[in-house]
Every structure is written in C-alpha cells, then in structure tokens.
C-alpha cells in the first residue's frame, strides 16, 4: 500500500509576522504583557489557528526593516505581515521619500512572498516643523493606498494624551496600556485573518 505523506510544513499553522520597532518589541514591559503577546492569546481564545512571530527590533528604521525582511519572509513564510515601522525615521528626521520607498518595497516583497500586508500609521511630534510632521503622517496612508495594503490608523491614539500610559521616557507605552494597543489594531487585523 502506498501512502503519500505531506511535508510537515503542510500542517504548520499560518503565521502572522509582526515587523516593527520598540513599540511592538515590547520595550520596557514584560514580554508576555506586550500587545503582540496579547494578540497571540486573543487568536487562541477566539479559535484562530495563526501563530504570531514577533520580529520587531527596538530602534529599527524602515531601512533596517527592509534589510531584514527577505530573510524573515523566507524563514517564516507568513500569510500576513504587520509593518509597524517609521517612527524612528521620523524621530531622526530622515528622508520621508526614502521612508516611503522602504515601506513600499516591504509591501511588495511581502506580497511577492504570498503574504497580505497591514501597515501601521505612525505620528511624531513637530520637532522638525509642522510641515515635516504632517508629511510624515500622510506617508503611511499614501503607501497603503498605492500598494493596496490594510492600514491601522495611529494605534497610540487611544493613549496619546494620557501621560500615565507611558513609561518615564514619554515614548513607550506601559504594560497597563498594551491591551489598548491591541484593541486599536484588532478591528483592522481581524478581516485579514483566515480561519482554517
């Protein structure tokens, strides 16, 4: 009798790849309380099969993310890529044209690898002037529209005006604020998830 065995990958759970900076890496909070870990818990609780891989790196820029992405796509073969990058580009006053180019290329590489993309809108204080900050904000919607990706509106918005929701540096959310971040992401993520 002949039995055809599928490779192990055929039974592997689909992967959600989170590709971000310190906001998704869980800087300054216990890793199990960071919003990405809470996402995995919610998926399990609601019967979704996806495994979340957090490939976020504190301090990363879109250029750093673009350099790392091909290897991550090859290794994890995600069905969905969440791109939460750009804040460090803006805080460093880097070229917004290059930032948009990097985000665009990440979306293209992800699609070519068979993944859907969810881009996160970021915002920065007007340290480099109001015009730069506004162009920065608009960049994410522009890339999302051109590349036909999903878009999470500024996911720090629910806590942005509450200083108690941030650590002492005023930039990174506290552990207590992490569930609010997940709640801000979830309505935009859920329609992209496939139930097996």
Secondary structure, 3 states (H helix, E strand, C coil): CCCCCCCHHHHCCCEEEEEECHHHHCCCCCHHHCHHHHHHHHHHHCCCCCEEEECCCCCCCHHHHHHHHHHHHHHHCCCEEEEECCHHHHHCCCCHHHHHHHHHHHHHHHHHCCCEEEEECCCCCHHHCHHHHHHHHHHHHHHHHHHCCEEECCCCCCCCCCHHHECCCCCCECHHHHHHHHHHHHHHHHHHCCCC
